[in-house]
Amino acid sequence: MTQLKIAVAGASGRMGRMLIETIAAAPDAVLAGALDREGNPFIGSDAGAFSGQLTGVVIQSVLDKGLADADYLIDFTRPEGTLHHLEYCAAHGIKMIIGTTGFDDAGKAAIRAAAEKTAILFAPNMSIGVNVTMKLLEMAAKNFSEGYDIEIIEAHHRHKVDAPSGTALKMGEVIADALGRDLKECAVYGREGVTGERDPSTIGFATVRGGDIVGDHTVLFAGIGERIEISHKSSSRVSYAQGSLRAARFLADKSTGLYDMQDVLGLKG
């Protein structure tokens, strides 16, 4: 069996450690590299030391060392770190699975450009359940296009630095596209004071940050006499890690191109 040689960025973080455990348990994957930012206290230590199961892979801050044996890099770090990794991977033909959120338009353009040189799967949420939920939202939006107000409520742990979450924004984009709207023009990200009556063409966002919430998302379609709620709640990061491995398998026969989890699951069209 040909094994997927995967490196993990942010190897000492919560998501990085979950990815390392998931790769170790997969029969068709092997940990081939581990990266973290310069100055991290775990640089130089075994990537599996946290679990008591040594991998033989040392966490590195230098890309040519951390990625020397890797064919794939899974990256759930910060935009600035991911873009740094992106440049190296594009130049060396290393495929990327990007779960980082918070990119601006320039960052997204850089990802699109890099996909002309290597295969990239870029999604704000790698969970299979979340991506099936996206399809349900598309179907719901087309049927609730008139007479229903749409609100997206998301909650995450206290350490998350961007808001709304990338998943919530993607949900908004899916709904807006289904309705023939531009999310940049119809999104409302906060309400305070005397706001006047709700504009029925808008899509509202509400953000909660607290504790150790892994990730909760609810889309509310509020009509007269009824309301419909479509929700996804994550209790563990393992669903993101498993989705990332599925994404790597999808990229196995791709040399270039930009894909998302809807491609992986065959949900487009």
Secondary structure, DSSP 8 states (H G I E B T S, - for coil): ---EEEEEESTTSHHHHHHHHHHHH-TTEEEEEEE--TT-TTTTSBTTGGGT---S-BEESSHHHHTTT-SEEEE-S-HHHHHHHHHHHHHHT-EEEE------HHHHHHHHHHTTTSEEEE-S---HHHHHHHHHHHHHHHHSSSS-EEEEEEEE-TT--SSS-HHHHHHHHHHHHHHT--HHHHEE----S---S--TT-EEEEEEE-TT--EEEEEEEE-SS-EEEEEEEES-THHHHHHHHHHHHHHTT-SSEEE-HHHHHT---
